[in-house]
Amino acid sequence: MSVKWEKTGKTTGELTFEISQEQVKKALDQAFNRVKKNLRVPGFRKGHVSRVIFDQFYGEEALYEDALNIALPEAYTEAVKEAGIDPVGQPQITPVSMDKDKPWVMKATVSVQPEVKLGDYKGIEVPKQSKRVLVKDVDAELKKRQEQNAELVLKDGKSKKGDTVTIDYEGTIDGKKFDGGSAQNYSLELGSNTFIPGFEDQLEGHKAGDDVDVKVTFPEDYGAKDLAGKEAHFATKIHEVKSKELPKLDDEFAKDIDDSVESLDELKDKIKADLKKQKEDAAKAAIQDAAITGAVKNATIDEIPQAMIDEDVQNQMNQYLGNMQRQGIDPQTYFKLTGTTEAQLREQIAKDAEERVKTNLVLEAIVKAEKLDATAKEIDQEIKDLAKEYNMDEKVVRNTLSDDMLKHDIAVRKAIDLITDKAKEVAKKSSTKKSTAKKSTTKKSTEKKTTKKSSTKKSDKD
């Protein structure tokens, strides 16, 4: 195949290539077989017209457009491979010549991946992460579990933050009811921030049987645009006030909430181990993020084509909405529940698109530089993991994802692990030490300049 690649910019160029006579003839035959089924030519039964007769009646050129659509994908893919380029987005292809009995010549305007010049990506300094679990951390988690297992008991006194009230409420704006503004026998924990800001506060200090006129203003960024920024009145009836009765922290409590322990001390040990694992995972994630950010910052990347940004946004959209659907929420329902639109979600996702693209480019460049690859065993394990994660049959996963896609993902993860493992944790600089150093410097400066009033005043201010 005759292929010519000419760059017209840092990330754009023109690819000129041929579709061989053999490919053209094969595509013309396929195009003819597709159209002949519906052809009606005098003297012939429908679908039984020969190629020779077709050419006499219509001309071979009548098949060119269909034949080009058939031959082009394979020819373009071969040309890209021969030219050694990494196209992004859809090319704009125009025919240069489509002469009979000759190779067809095509010209494609193509955007390609930008060149990446790697900087330092090993030994990147990242803030040291604490993995220690303190006694207060264990106590806080124990308190949380105690709260979760608290019983609600009726109280005669006035409600306060932390109490749960059972209420009826009916909301109006300018005297008119609105959708979603009414409920009966609703249980609301005061201070939970479940309702509009200010609603729960106005129910504090009231008893069962009280009627309360709650006045609130919907936030300007409220999901339902017809309510945003408007003042509403809620006629509220308090039926019950309940307070939390916390269980006693003892061995029985420990056994009640966790079958695997026999005492409160064992529960504390288990909580400590769980918190330790959480802190270690969080520390690894923080180190990974910081190391990758450093590697991207140290790299030099040419201008990123808009096609790469657009592709990233669309992929993120598909993934996000796909996750929603796996939870049983279709896109229309999701947008209705959140009071947002597809355009707003796309705009939100687009904010970080360029940074995501840069990160992927750097990671792929590291894969290439380090010659990272995936073994057949690793690919098999990846398929098993994906099948388990998405509750799918392994054969379906294998048929959906090509080995090249799986190899790419595994190799990129290896690049991430390499950057993370080689990162150097350094202690965070203490602002206290800085402050002490400044004071010391100021003191010496003052001692040297005691004869100058203005200098002394400046030091005093410092």
C-alpha positions in Angstrom: 0.0 0.0 0.0 1.2 3.5 -0.9 0.9 5.6 2.2 2.1 9.2 2.8 1.8 11.1 6.1 2.3 14.9 6.2 2.0 16.9 9.4 0.1 20.1 9.1 0.3 21.0 12.8 1.6 19.6 16.1 -1.4 17.3 16.3 -2.9 17.4 12.8 -1.9 16.0 9.4 -2.9 14.6 6.1 -2.8 10.9 5.4 -2.8 9.9 1.7 -3.4 6.3 0.9 -4.6 3.9 -1.7 -7.3 1.2 -1.8 -5.8 -1.5 -4.1 -7.5 -2.8 -7.2 -8.0 -6.1 -5.5 -9.8 -4.4 -2.5 -11.9 -2.3 -4.9 -13.0 -5.3 -7.0 -13.9 -7.2 -3.8 -15.9 -4.3 -2.5 -17.7 -3.8 -5.8 -18.7 -7.5 -5.8 -20.1 -7.1 -2.2 -21.9 -3.9 -3.2 -23.5 -5.6 -6.2 -24.6 -8.6 -4.2 -26.3 -6.2 -1.7 -28.3 -4.3 -4.4 -29.1 -7.0 -6.9 -31.7 -8.6 -4.6 -34.0 -5.7 -5.2 -33.2 -5.0 -8.8 -35.9 -5.2 -11.5 -34.6 -5.3 -15.0 -36.9 -6.2 -18.0 -36.4 -9.8 -19.1 -34.9 -10.9 -15.7 -36.5 -12.2 -12.5 -36.1 -10.0 -9.5 -32.7 -10.6 -7.9 -31.3 -12.6 -10.8 -29.5 -9.9 -12.8 -25.9 -10.7 -13.8 -23.1 -8.3 -13.1 -22.5 -7.8 -16.8 -26.1 -6.8 -17.4 -26.1 -4.5 -14.4 -23.0 -2.6 -15.7 -24.7 -2.3 -19.1 -27.9 -0.8 -17.6 -26.5 1.3 -14.7 -22.7 1.5 -15.1 -20.2 0.2 -12.6 -20.0 3.7 -11.1 -23.4 3.2 -9.6 -21.7 0.9 -7.1 -18.8 3.1 -6.2 -20.3 4.8 -3.1 -21.4 1.5 -1.5 -18.1 -0.1 -2.5 -16.1 2.8 -0.9 -18.1 2.5 2.3 -17.2 -1.3 2.4 -13.5 -1.0 1.6 -12.6 2.2 3.4 -12.5 1.0 7.1 -10.0 -1.7 6.4 -7.9 0.3 4.0 -7.8 3.3 6.5 -6.8 1.0 9.4 -4.0 -0.5 7.3 -2.8 2.9 6.3 -2.7 4.2 9.9 -0.7 1.2 11.0 1.8 1.6 8.1 2.1 5.4 8.8 2.8 4.6 12.5 0.4 7.3 13.8 -2.2 7.3 16.7 -5.4 9.0 15.4 -8.0 10.4 17.7 -11.6 11.2 16.8 -13.1 10.6 13.3 -11.0 11.5 10.2 -12.3 13.6 7.4 -11.8 11.5 4.3 -12.1 12.8 0.7 -11.5 10.8 -2.5 -8.6 12.1 -4.6 -9.3 9.7 -7.5 -11.6 6.8 -8.1 -10.6 5.8 -11.7 -11.8 2.5 -13.2 -9.3 -0.4 -13.1 -6.9 1.7 -10.9 -6.3 1.9 -7.2 -8.5 4.5 -5.5 -6.6 7.3 -3.8 -7.9 8.8 -0.6 -6.8 11.7 1.6 -7.7 11.8 5.3 -7.4 14.9 7.5 -6.4 13.4 10.9 -5.9 14.5 14.4 -3.3 12.5 16.3 -2.2 12.1 19.9 0.1 14.8 21.0 3.8 14.1 21.7 4.6 13.4 25.3 8.1 14.1 26.7 8.4 12.5 30.1 10.0 14.2 32.9 10.8 12.6 36.3 8.2 10.0 37.3 10.3 7.9 39.7 11.1 9.1 43.1 8.5 11.9 43.1 8.2 13.5 46.5 4.8 13.2 48.1 3.4 14.4 51.5 3.9 11.7 54.2 0.6 10.1 55.1 -0.3 9.1 58.7 -1.4 5.5 59.1 -1.6 5.7 62.9 -4.9 4.9 64.6 -5.4 6.9 67.8 -7.4 5.9 70.9 -9.8 8.8 70.0 -10.4 7.4 66.6 -11.5 4.1 68.1 -13.6 5.9 70.6 -15.3 8.0 67.9 -16.1 4.9 65.9 -17.5 3.1 69.0 -19.6 6.2 69.7 -20.9 6.1 66.2 -22.0 2.5 66.5 -23.6 3.3 69.9 -25.6 6.0 68.2 -26.6 3.7 65.4 -28.0 1.2 67.9 -29.8 3.8 70.1 -33.5 3.3 70.8 -36.0 6.1 70.4 -38.1 6.7 73.4 -41.0 9.2 73.8 -40.3 12.3 75.8 -42.7 14.9 77.3 -40.3 17.8 77.1 -39.3 20.2 74.4 -37.5 18.9 71.3 -33.8 19.6 70.8 -31.1 18.8 68.3 -30.6 15.0 68.0 -34.3 14.3 68.8 -36.6 12.7 66.3 -40.0 14.3 65.7 -43.0 12.8 63.9 -44.7 15.5 61.9 -47.3 16.4 59.3 -46.4 19.3 57.1 -48.0 21.2 54.2 -46.0 23.6 52.2 -47.2 26.6 50.2 -45.6 29.4 48.2 -47.7 32.6 47.9 -50.6 30.6 49.4 -50.4 27.8 46.8 -49.4 24.2 47.4 -46.5 22.7 45.3 -45.4 19.2 44.3 -43.5 17.4 47.0 -44.3 20.0 49.7 -46.6 17.8 51.9 -46.3 14.7 54.0 -47.9 12.9 56.9 -46.3 11.1 59.9 -42.8 11.9 58.6 -40.0 11.0 61.0 -37.3 13.7 61.0 -34.1 13.8 63.1 -33.4 17.4 64.1 -29.9 18.4 63.1 -29.7 15.8 60.3 -29.8 18.5 57.6 -32.3 16.4 55.7 -34.6 19.3 54.9 -34.0 22.8 53.6 -31.7 24.9 55.7 -33.6 26.5 58.6 -36.5 24.0 58.6 -35.2 21.7 61.3 -34.0 24.6 63.5 -37.5 26.0 63.8 -38.8 22.7 65.2 -36.4 22.8 68.1 -37.9 23.8 71.4 -41.4 22.5 70.7 -43.5 19.7 72.3 -45.8 17.0 70.9 -49.1 18.6 69.9 -47.6 21.9 68.9 -48.4 23.6 65.6 -45.5 25.4 64.0 -45.4 27.7 61.0 -42.0 27.1 59.5 -40.7 29.8 57.1 -37.8 29.0 54.8 -36.3 30.1 51.6 -35.3 27.6 49.0 -31.6 27.9 48.0 -30.8 29.7 44.7 -29.1 26.5 43.4 -32.0 24.2 44.4 -32.6 21.3 42.0 -36.2 22.2 41.2 -35.8 25.5 39.3 -39.5 26.4 39.9 -38.8 26.5 43.7 -35.2 27.9 43.7 -34.9 31.2 45.7 -38.5 31.3 46.7 -39.9 31.7 50.3 -42.2 28.9 51.5 -44.4 28.4 54.5 -44.9 24.9 56.0 -47.8 24.4 58.3 -46.4 21.7 60.6 -48.0 19.6 63.2 -45.7 17.8 65.7 -47.3 14.4 66.8 -44.4 12.9 68.8 -41.0 13.9 70.1 -38.5 11.0 70.7 -35.0 11.1 72.2 -32.2 8.7 71.7 -31.5 6.2 74.5 -28.0 5.0 74.1 -27.1 1.4 74.9 -24.5 0.8 77.6 -21.0 0.2 76.3 -20.2 -3.3 77.7 -19.5 -6.8 76.6 -23.2 -7.5 75.9 -23.4 -4.5 73.6 -20.3 -5.7 71.7 -21.7 -9.2 71.2 -25.1 -7.8 70.1 -23.6 -5.8 67.3 -20.8 -8.2 66.2 -21.2 -12.0 66.4 -17.4 -12.5 65.9 -16.4 -10.9 69.3 -17.0 -11.9 72.9 -16.1 -8.7 74.7 -15.9 -4.9 74.4 -12.1 -5.1 74.3 -12.3 -7.5 71.4 -14.7 -5.1 69.6 -12.2 -2.3 70.1 -9.4 -4.3 68.8 -11.4 -5.2 65.7 -12.4 -1.6 65.2 -8.8 -0.6 65.5 -7.7 -3.2 62.8 -10.5 -2.0 60.5 -9.5 1.7 60.9 -5.9 0.7 60.3 -6.8 -0.9 57.0 -8.9 2.1 56.1 -6.1 4.5 56.8 -3.6 2.4 54.9 -5.9 2.3 51.9 -6.5 6.1 52.1 -2.8 6.7 52.5 -2.0 4.6 49.4 -4.7 6.4 47.4 -3.3 9.8 48.5 0.3 8.9 47.6 -0.9 7.5 44.3 -2.8 10.7 43.4 0.1 12.9 44.4 2.7 10.8 42.5 0.6 10.8 39.3 0.0 14.5 39.6 3.7 15.0 39.9 4.5 12.8 36.9 2.0 14.7 34.8 3.3 18.1 36.0 6.9 17.0 35.1 5.9 16.0 31.6 5.7 18.2 28.5 2.7 17.6 26.3 1.8 19.2 23.0 -1.6 20.9 22.5 -4.4 18.3 23.1 -6.8 17.9 20.2 -10.4 18.8 21.0 -11.4 15.3 19.7 -9.6 13.7 22.7 -11.4 16.0 25.1 -14.8 15.2 23.5 -14.1 11.5 23.6 -13.1 11.6 27.2 -16.3 13.5 28.2 -18.5 11.0 26.3 -16.8 8.0 27.8 -17.2 9.5 31.3 -20.9 10.2 30.6 -21.5 6.6 29.4 -19.7 5.2 32.4 -21.6 7.4 34.9 -25.1 6.8 33.4 -24.2 3.1 32.9 -23.5 2.8 36.6 -26.9 4.4 37.3 -28.6 1.9 35.1 -26.9 -1.0 36.8 -28.6 0.3 40.0 -31.9 0.3 38.3 -32.1 4.1 37.5 -32.5 5.1 33.9 -31.1 8.4 32.7 -34.5 10.1 32.5 -35.3 9.1 36.1 -31.8 10.2 37.3 -32.1 13.7 35.8 -35.6 14.0 37.2 -34.6 13.0 40.7 -31.5 15.3 40.8 -33.3 18.2 39.1 -30.5 18.4 36.5 -30.1 17.9 32.8 -27.8 15.9 30.5 -26.2 19.2 29.4 -25.4 20.1 33.1 -23.9 16.7 33.7 -21.8 17.0 30.6 -20.6 20.4 31.6 -19.6 19.2 35.1 -17.7 16.2 33.6 -16.0 18.4 31.1 -14.3 20.6 33.8 -11.6 17.9 34.5 -11.5 16.4 31.0 -8.2 18.0 29.9 -6.5 16.9 33.1 -7.8 13.3 32.7 -6.5 13.2 29.1 -3.1 14.5 30.1 -2.9 11.9 32.8 -3.8 9.0 30.4 -1.2 10.3 27.9 1.6 10.3 30.5 0.7 6.9 31.8 0.6 5.5 28.3 4.0 7.1 27.6 5.4 5.4 30.8 4.0 2.1 29.7 5.9 2.5 26.4 9.1 3.8 28.1 9.1 0.9 30.6 7.9 -1.7 28.1 5.1 -2.8 30.4 2.9 -5.5 29.1 0.3 -8.1 30.4 0.6 -11.8 30.4 -2.0 -14.3 29.4 -2.5 -15.2 33.0 -3.1 -11.6 34.0 -5.6 -11.2 31.2 -7.5 -14.3 32.4 -7.5 -12.9 36.0 -8.7 -9.5 34.7 -11.7 -11.2 33.0 -12.6 -13.1 36.2 -12.4 -9.9 38.2 -14.6 -7.9 35.8 -17.1 -10.8 35.6 -17.4 -10.8 39.4 -17.6 -7.0 39.7 -20.4 -6.7 37.2 -22.0 -10.0 37.9 -21.5 -11.2 34.3 -20.6 -14.5 32.7 -16.8 -14.7 31.9 -17.6 -15.6 28.3 -19.6 -12.4 27.9 -16.8 -10.3 29.2 -14.3 -12.0 27.0 -16.5 -11.4 23.9 -17.1 -7.8 24.9 -13.5 -6.8 25.5 -10.6 -7.5 23.2 -7.2 -8.7 24.4 -5.7 -5.4 23.3 -8.1 -3.4 25.5 -7.4 -5.7 28.5 -3.7 -5.5 27.9 -3.8 -1.7 27.8 -5.7 -1.4 31.1 -3.4 -3.9 32.9 -0.3 -2.1 31.6 -1.6 1.3 32.7 -2.2 -0.1 36.2 1.3 -1.4 36.2 2.5 2.1 35.4 0.5 3.6 38.2 1.9 1.0 40.6 5.4 1.8 39.4 5.0 5.5 40.0 3.4 4.9 43.4 6.0 2.4 44.6 8.9 4.6 43.6 7.4 7.8 45.2 9.2 9.2 48.3 7.2 10.2 51.3 8.5 13.4 52.9 7.3 15.0 56.1 5.0 18.0 55.7 6.7 21.2 56.4 5.5 22.6 59.8 4.1 26.1 59.7 5.1 26.3 63.4 8.8 25.9 62.5 8.5 28.5 59.8 6.9 30.9 62.3 9.7 30.2 64.9 12.4 30.8 62.3 10.8 34.1 61.3 10.7 35.2 64.9 14.3 34.3 65.4 15.3 36.2 62.3 13.3 39.2 63.5 14.9 39.1 66.9 18.4 39.2 65.4 17.4 42.0 63.0 16.0 44.0 65.9 19.2 43.6 68.0 21.3 44.8 65.1 19.1 47.8 64.4 18.3 49.2 67.9 19.6 52.6 66.9 17.0 53.0 64.2 13.4 53.6 65.5 11.7 52.8 62.2 13.5 49.5 62.0 12.5 48.5 65.5 8.9 49.3 64.8 8.9 47.1 61.7 10.5 44.3 63.6 7.8 44.7 66.3 5.1 44.5 63.7 6.7 41.4 62.1 
